[in-house]
Amino acid sequence: QKSISLTNLHHLLPMSVVSMLDIQEFKSDFTESIVNQILQEISFDPNFIVKFSPSCCQLLLDNFRYTHSSVSTCERMLQFMMLEHFYWQPLSFLCRKWSVVQDSVQNINHNHCDMIRATPSFMRHVEKQSPKVKLDLLLDDEVLKKEALR
């Protein structure tokens, strides 16, 4: 069973036919529960490395609810979110399984190290260290790589 928007219906059929139809809009709770289930499975799946923020999930749900989207549209939005994450985040290559990340960290360049140093989570980590370790982490790429693998 497929649904169609009123706009599409008006484009597909002549006005004389549309005017004779008794068209009613409805909302299916079933499809919304499917989207909720998809988001829950993604959020709690340990093999799914990228975790979407609550605001990102809320945007997806709101878009689904208020634009009467289909589950396949929701799936395409999720794919787009993943694509955007990996395309626009230069450190996203580190969002992989630990065994792959270990090799990747050894091969990162100075620019990548500077990007890591600029992340809020790294700065919080550095603030907890002794003054000498702080200095080494902020200035020495090799020390940073070793710390990242620890």
C-alpha positions as CSV (number, residue, x, y, z in Angstrom):
1,Q,0.0,0.0,0.0
2,K,1.5,3.3,-1.1
3,S,0.5,6.8,-0.2
4,I,0.6,9.8,-2.5
5,S,0.7,13.5,-1.7
6,L,-2.1,15.8,-2.7
7,T,0.2,17.8,-4.8
8,N,1.4,14.7,-6.8
9,L,-2.2,13.6,-7.2
10,H,-3.1,17.0,-8.7
11,H,-0.2,16.7,-11.1
12,L,-1.0,13.1,-12.1
13,L,-4.7,13.4,-12.8
14,P,-6.8,15.9,-14.6
15,M,-8.7,18.4,-12.5
16,S,-12.0,17.1,-13.6
17,V,-11.1,13.7,-12.1
18,V,-9.5,15.1,-8.9
19,S,-12.7,17.2,-8.2
20,M,-14.8,14.0,-8.2
21,L,-12.6,12.2,-5.7
22,D,-13.2,12.1,-2.0
23,I,-9.6,12.6,-0.8
24,Q,-8.7,12.3,2.9
25,E,-5.4,12.8,4.5
26,F,-4.3,10.5,7.2
27,K,-1.3,9.8,9.3
28,S,-0.1,6.3,10.0
29,D,1.5,5.7,13.4
30,F,2.9,2.5,12.1
31,T,5.4,4.2,9.8
32,E,6.4,6.6,12.6
33,S,7.1,3.6,14.9
34,I,9.3,2.1,12.1
35,V,11.4,5.2,11.9
36,N,11.7,5.2,15.7
37,Q,12.8,1.6,15.6
38,I,15.4,2.3,12.9
39,L,16.8,5.2,15.0
40,Q,16.9,3.0,18.1
41,E,18.7,0.2,16.3
42,I,21.2,2.6,14.9
43,S,21.8,4.3,18.2
44,F,22.4,1.1,20.2
45,D,24.1,-1.0,17.6
46,P,27.8,-1.4,18.8
47,N,28.8,-2.1,15.1
48,F,27.4,1.2,14.0
49,I,30.3,3.5,14.7
50,V,28.8,6.9,14.0
51,K,26.3,8.1,16.6
52,F,23.9,10.9,15.7
53,S,23.2,13.6,18.3
54,P,19.7,13.9,19.8
55,S,19.1,17.1,17.9
56,C,20.0,15.3,14.6
57,C,17.6,12.5,15.4
58,Q,14.9,15.0,16.3
59,L,15.4,16.8,13.0
60,L,14.9,13.5,11.2
61,L,11.8,12.6,13.1
62,D,10.3,16.1,12.8
63,N,11.0,16.1,9.1
64,F,9.3,12.7,8.8
65,R,6.3,13.7,10.8
66,Y,5.6,17.1,9.3
67,T,6.4,16.5,5.7
68,H,4.5,13.1,5.5
69,S,7.6,11.4,4.3
70,S,7.9,7.7,3.6
71,V,10.3,5.3,5.3
72,S,12.4,5.2,2.2
73,T,12.7,9.0,2.3
74,C,13.9,8.7,5.9
75,E,16.4,6.1,4.9
76,R,17.8,8.4,2.2
77,M,18.1,11.2,4.8
78,L,20.1,8.9,7.0
79,Q,22.3,8.0,4.1
80,F,22.8,11.7,3.3
81,M,23.7,12.4,7.0
82,M,26.3,9.7,6.9
83,L,27.7,11.0,3.6
84,E,27.8,14.6,5.0
85,H,29.6,13.4,8.2
86,F,32.3,11.5,6.4
87,Y,32.8,14.0,3.6
88,W,33.0,17.2,5.7
89,Q,34.8,15.9,8.7
90,P,38.5,15.5,7.9
91,L,39.1,13.2,10.9
92,S,36.1,10.9,10.1
93,F,38.6,8.3,8.8
94,L,39.2,7.6,12.5
95,C,35.6,6.5,13.0
96,R,36.3,2.9,12.2
97,K,37.0,-0.4,14.0
98,W,39.9,-0.1,16.5
99,S,42.2,-2.4,14.5
100,V,41.9,-0.2,11.4
101,V,42.2,3.0,13.5
102,Q,45.5,1.8,14.9
103,D,47.1,1.7,11.5
104,S,45.5,5.0,10.5
105,V,46.8,6.9,13.5
106,Q,50.4,5.8,12.7
107,N,50.1,7.4,9.3
108,I,48.4,10.7,10.1
109,N,50.3,13.9,9.2
110,H,51.0,17.1,11.1
111,N,47.7,18.8,9.9
112,H,45.7,15.9,11.2
113,C,47.5,16.1,14.6
114,D,46.6,19.8,14.7
115,M,42.9,19.0,13.9
116,I,42.9,16.5,16.8
117,R,44.4,19.1,19.1
118,A,41.6,21.5,18.2
119,T,38.8,19.1,19.2
120,P,37.1,19.9,22.5
121,S,37.5,16.3,23.8
122,F,41.2,16.4,23.3
123,M,41.5,19.7,25.1
124,R,39.6,18.4,28.0
125,H,42.0,15.4,28.1
126,V,45.0,17.7,27.9
127,E,43.8,19.9,30.8
128,K,43.9,16.9,33.1
129,Q,47.5,16.1,32.4
130,S,50.7,17.3,34.2
131,P,52.4,20.4,32.7
132,K,55.2,18.4,30.9
133,V,52.7,16.0,29.4
134,K,50.5,18.9,28.3
135,L,53.4,20.5,26.5
136,D,54.4,17.2,24.8
137,L,50.8,16.5,23.7
138,L,50.4,20.0,22.3
139,L,53.8,20.2,20.5
140,D,55.0,16.7,19.6
141,D,53.1,14.7,17.0
142,E,54.6,11.4,18.0
143,V,53.6,11.8,21.6
144,L,50.1,12.7,20.4
145,K,49.9,9.5,18.3
146,K,51.1,7.3,21.2
147,E,48.5,8.9,23.4
148,A,45.8,8.4,20.8
149,L,46.6,4.7,20.7
150,R,46.6,4.3,24.5
